[in-house]
Amino acid sequence: MYADDLVRPWWDALGVEDPLFDVHTHVGTNDPSGFSATVPQLRAALSTLDARAAVFPLTEPDGYRAANDAVLAEADDVLVAFCRVTPDDPGEAARCVEAGAAGIKLHPASDGFDLGDDRLDDVLGLAHELRLPVVLHAGPEVNPYGDTLLAVLERFPGARIVLAHAGLTDLAWLSGHPRRNLFFDTSWWSPTDLVTALGTIPPGQVLFGSDVPYSTPTWGAHATARCAQYAGLTAQEVASVLGGQTRRLIARDDLADLGPAPMRVPRLDPLLERLYVYLAAGVEATKRGESPGQTLDLARHCCHVPSGHPHKAVFDSVWELLDRYEKHAPHMSTGNQYAPGWDLIATAAIVARTPGPPLPLT
């Protein structure tokens, strides 16, 4: 999936050897977005990092019973089944948990419901009673959950709510004031959001997620670990983010308290900020299936810094990633809606935004 082999050196350079557990992956072939992933594709993507993952269905316009059963049938030591449910079928969560599901996925945007829907009481009550993780979509098309989220957290304190996509909807007001039964996954492309979450949320409440098929475990693990190291997390804290705490959630165990957020995100060098802005614009274009166009020319111009610049290695590393993009993208296919090579440009954006952690020799 995507350009994992070309991104892999940047992951390897970080020197992370902790067991990985991806809390956010999907499978399915009927999502109206056009994105798809099969179980063999997911397993292959995970195997490159010897990772485990929680998995749940992509959008299924005709309902989730068959899709949940298909996910449950694949559960083993690598794939941990979560069920996807809606208020229209509240008994589906109990049925799936009895059959072995270890968690629940709620997607108010794609499935057209509100988090405050009273018909979800049984679902959230089940999660409260059994201490189940509930992955809640919090992507850019959703309005902030605000007081509705607070009410859910207070009414169902045993439920472990995981705001997906770095909690984009509510990170602005929750940053620095997290709740004990609220978690954030890292399934998002923007290093600014990831650094904000990792720098201002206690490390025991941030979980690695890749969002397959919108990313891959390799890309997501690199983004998460690099941003965590940049934000000043210790090796123990990085290990928790990359899988340790998720394993406890899945097992319904007591959770590790790793202390407060680091709250020490360094200021970005102005020349790197310039570079990052152009790369971020390029990522947005490729995520729409378009060419990044002139933004990469501008990014190249930004890389011409003096040999004595303290972050010269970062600029050189970005240049290498752009070389890989220009050499390989014309011959690549993502198999989904993103333009080929989007993950190389997105990796370059991550690197530009997070100077300090190790880089591969280029």
C-alpha positions in Angstrom: 0.0 0.0 0.0 1.4 3.4 -1.1 5.2 4.0 -1.0 6.1 2.3 2.3 9.4 1.0 0.9 10.5 4.5 0.0 9.4 6.0 3.4 10.8 3.1 5.5 14.4 4.6 5.9 12.9 7.5 7.8 11.1 5.2 10.2 14.2 3.0 10.7 16.3 6.1 11.5 14.2 6.8 14.6 15.6 3.6 16.2 12.2 2.5 17.7 12.0 -1.2 18.6 8.8 -1.1 20.7 5.9 -3.4 19.8 3.4 -1.6 17.6 -0.4 -1.6 18.0 -2.4 0.4 15.6 -5.7 1.4 17.1 -7.3 2.7 13.9 -7.6 0.6 10.7 -10.4 -0.2 8.3 -11.3 -2.9 5.8 -14.1 -2.9 3.2 -14.8 -2.3 -0.5 -18.1 -0.5 -0.5 -17.3 2.9 1.0 -18.8 5.7 -1.2 -15.5 7.6 -0.8 -13.9 5.2 -3.2 -11.3 4.1 -0.7 -10.9 0.5 0.0 -8.8 -2.1 1.8 -8.9 -5.8 1.9 -7.8 -8.0 4.9 -4.8 -9.4 2.9 -3.7 -5.8 2.1 -4.0 -4.8 5.8 -2.1 -7.9 7.0 0.6 -7.2 4.5 1.0 -3.6 5.5 1.1 -4.6 9.2 3.6 -7.4 8.6 6.3 -5.0 7.4 6.5 -3.6 11.0 5.4 -6.8 12.8 2.5 -4.7 14.1 -0.9 -5.6 15.5 -4.1 -3.6 14.9 -7.7 -2.9 15.8 -9.8 -3.2 12.7 -13.4 -2.2 11.9 -15.4 -1.8 8.7 -15.3 1.1 6.3 -18.7 2.7 5.5 -21.3 0.1 4.4 -24.3 1.9 3.0 -26.5 -1.2 3.5 -25.6 -1.7 7.2 -22.9 -3.3 9.3 -24.1 -6.7 10.4 -22.4 -8.6 7.6 -19.3 -6.4 7.6 -18.9 -6.8 11.4 -19.2 -10.6 11.0 -16.5 -10.5 8.3 -14.2 -8.6 10.6 -14.9 -10.9 13.6 -14.1 -13.9 11.4 -10.6 -12.5 10.8 -9.7 -11.9 14.5 -6.5 -13.5 15.6 -3.2 -12.6 17.3 -2.6 -9.8 14.7 -6.1 -8.3 14.0 -8.4 -7.4 16.9 -12.0 -6.9 15.8 -14.0 -3.8 16.6 -17.6 -3.5 15.6 -19.0 -0.5 13.8 -22.5 0.5 14.9 -25.2 3.1 14.4 -28.2 4.2 16.5 -30.4 2.4 14.0 -29.2 -0.9 15.3 -28.1 -0.4 18.9 -28.3 -4.1 19.7 -25.5 -4.7 17.2 -22.8 -3.7 19.7 -23.9 -6.3 22.3 -24.2 -9.0 19.6 -20.7 -8.3 18.4 -19.1 -8.0 21.8 -20.6 -11.4 22.8 -19.1 -12.8 19.6 -15.6 -11.4 20.5 -15.4 -7.8 19.5 -13.0 -5.9 21.7 -14.2 -2.4 21.0 -16.6 -0.2 19.1 -16.4 2.4 16.3 -18.8 5.3 15.9 -18.8 7.5 12.8 -21.4 10.2 13.1 -20.5 11.9 9.9 -20.6 8.9 7.4 -23.4 7.2 9.2 -25.5 10.3 9.7 -26.2 10.5 13.4 -25.5 12.7 16.4 -23.3 11.7 19.4 -26.1 12.9 21.7 -28.7 10.5 20.1 -30.5 8.7 23.0 -30.5 5.5 21.1 -26.7 5.3 21.7 -27.3 4.9 25.5 -27.2 1.1 25.3 -24.0 1.1 23.2 -22.2 3.6 25.5 -23.7 1.8 28.6 -22.2 -1.5 27.4 -18.8 0.2 26.8 -19.1 1.7 30.4 -19.9 -1.6 32.0 -17.1 -3.6 30.2 -14.5 -0.8 30.0 -14.5 -1.0 26.2 -12.6 1.4 23.9 -14.9 3.4 21.6 -13.2 5.0 18.6 -15.1 8.1 17.7 -14.6 9.8 14.4 -13.4 13.4 14.9 -12.4 14.4 11.4 -12.6 17.8 9.7 -16.2 17.4 8.4 -17.6 17.0 12.0 -18.7 19.9 14.1 -17.0 20.1 17.6 -18.6 17.7 20.0 -18.2 20.2 22.9 -20.6 19.7 25.8 -22.1 16.6 24.2 -18.7 14.9 24.5 -18.4 16.1 28.1 -21.8 14.6 28.9 -20.9 11.3 27.4 -17.6 11.2 29.4 -19.4 12.0 32.6 -22.4 9.6 32.1 -20.3 6.7 31.0 -17.0 7.0 32.9 -16.1 3.3 32.3 -16.2 3.8 28.5 -12.8 4.7 27.1 -13.5 7.2 24.3 -10.8 7.5 21.6 -11.1 10.7 19.6 -9.8 9.8 16.1 -7.6 12.0 13.9 -5.9 13.8 16.8 -9.3 15.0 18.0 -9.4 17.7 15.3 -12.9 18.7 16.2 -12.2 19.5 19.8 -8.4 19.7 20.2 -8.5 23.5 20.5 -10.5 23.5 23.7 -9.4 20.1 25.1 -5.7 20.7 24.7 -4.2 20.9 28.1 -7.4 19.9 29.8 -8.0 16.2 29.0 -10.4 13.9 30.8 -9.2 10.7 32.3 -11.4 8.4 30.1 -10.7 10.4 26.9 -7.9 9.4 24.5 -6.6 10.7 21.2 -5.4 8.7 18.2 -2.7 10.0 15.8 -4.5 9.0 12.5 -3.9 12.4 10.8 -1.4 13.7 8.4 -0.6 17.2 9.8 2.4 17.2 12.1 1.2 20.5 13.7 -1.9 18.7 15.0 0.1 15.7 16.0 2.7 17.7 17.8 0.0 19.7 19.6 -1.7 16.5 20.8 1.5 14.9 21.9 2.8 18.0 23.5 -0.3 19.1 25.4 -2.1 15.8 26.2 -0.7 13.4 28.8 1.2 10.7 27.0 -0.9 7.9 28.5 -3.9 9.3 26.6 -2.4 9.4 23.1 -2.5 6.3 20.9 -0.9 5.4 17.5 -3.4 5.1 14.7 -2.7 4.9 11.0 -6.2 5.1 9.4 -5.7 2.4 6.8 -6.5 2.8 3.8 -6.0 6.5 4.1 -2.5 5.9 5.3 -0.4 2.9 6.2 1.1 1.6 9.5 4.6 2.5 8.3 3.7 6.0 7.4 1.6 6.5 10.6 4.2 5.0 12.9 6.9 7.2 11.5 4.7 10.3 11.8 3.7 9.4 15.4 7.1 8.5 16.7 8.9 11.4 15.1 6.4 13.9 16.4 6.5 12.3 19.9 10.3 12.5 20.0 10.2 16.1 18.8 7.6 17.0 21.5 10.0 15.6 24.1 8.4 12.3 25.1 10.7 9.8 26.9 11.4 6.4 25.4 8.9 4.9 27.9 6.2 7.4 26.8 6.8 6.8 23.1 6.5 3.0 23.7 3.1 3.6 25.4 1.9 5.8 22.5 3.0 3.3 19.9 1.2 0.4 21.4 1.6 -0.2 25.2 -1.5 1.7 26.3 -3.6 0.3 23.4 -2.8 -3.2 24.5 -4.1 -2.4 28.0 -7.3 -0.9 26.5 -7.9 -4.0 24.4 -7.4 -6.2 27.4 -9.7 -4.0 29.5 -6.8 -3.7 32.0 -6.0 -0.8 34.3 -4.2 1.8 32.4 -0.7 3.2 32.8 -0.5 6.7 34.2 2.6 8.2 32.6 2.2 11.6 34.2 1.3 15.0 32.7 1.9 16.3 29.1 5.4 17.6 28.4 4.1 21.1 27.5 7.5 22.0 26.0 7.0 22.0 22.2 10.0 24.0 20.7 9.6 26.9 18.4 10.1 26.1 14.7 12.9 27.8 12.8 11.5 30.4 10.4 13.2 28.8 7.4 11.8 25.4 8.2 8.4 27.0 8.7 8.5 28.4 5.2 9.4 24.9 3.9 6.7 23.2 5.9 3.9 25.6 4.6 4.7 24.8 1.0 4.9 21.1 1.7 1.6 21.1 3.6 0.0 22.8 0.6 1.4 20.0 -1.6 0.0 17.4 0.7 -3.5 18.9 0.5 -3.4 18.9 -3.3 -2.3 15.2 -3.5 -5.0 14.2 -1.0 -7.5 15.6 -3.5 -5.9 13.5 -6.2 -4.2 16.5 -7.8 -0.6 17.3 -8.7 1.2 19.4 -6.0 2.3 21.7 -8.9 4.4 24.7 -8.1 4.3 24.1 -4.3 7.2 21.6 -4.7 9.2 24.1 -6.7 8.8 26.5 -3.9 9.8 23.9 -1.4 12.9 23.1 -3.4 13.8 26.8 -3.3 13.5 26.7 0.5 16.0 23.9 0.8 18.9 26.1 -0.5 20.2 27.0 3.0 23.9 27.7 3.9 26.0 24.7 4.7 26.4 26.0 8.3 22.6 26.2 9.0 21.8 24.2 12.2 19.1 22.2 10.4 20.9 21.6 7.1 20.4 17.9 7.5 16.6 18.4 7.7 16.6 20.4 4.4 18.7 17.8 2.8 16.4 15.0 3.9 13.4 16.8 2.5 15.2 17.3 -0.8 15.9 13.5 -0.9 12.2 12.8 -0.3 11.2 15.2 -3.1 13.7 13.4 -5.3 12.1 10.1 -4.5 8.7 11.6 -5.2 9.7 13.0 -8.6 11.5 9.8 -9.6 8.9 7.3 -8.5 5.5 9.0 -8.5 4.9 8.9 -12.3 5.3 5.1 -12.1 3.2 4.5 -8.9 -0.5 3.8 -8.2 -2.0 4.3 -4.7 -5.0 2.1 -5.5 -7.2 4.8 -3.9 -8.1 8.4 -4.5 -4.9 10.1 -3.4 -2.4 11.1 -6.1 0.6 8.8 -6.4 3.4 9.8 -4.0 1.3 11.7 -1.6 2.9 9.9 1.3 6.4 10.9 0.2 5.4 14.6 0.3 3.5 14.1 3.6 6.7 12.5 5.1 8.7 15.5 3.9 6.2 17.8 5.7 6.6 15.7 8.9 10.4 16.0 8.7 10.3 19.7 8.0 8.0 20.4 11.0 10.0 18.2 13.5 13.7 19.0 13.5 15.8 17.1 16.0 14.9 13.4 15.9 17.3 11.2 13.8 17.2 11.1 10.0 18.6 8.6 7.6 21.9 9.3 5.9 21.2 10.8 2.5 
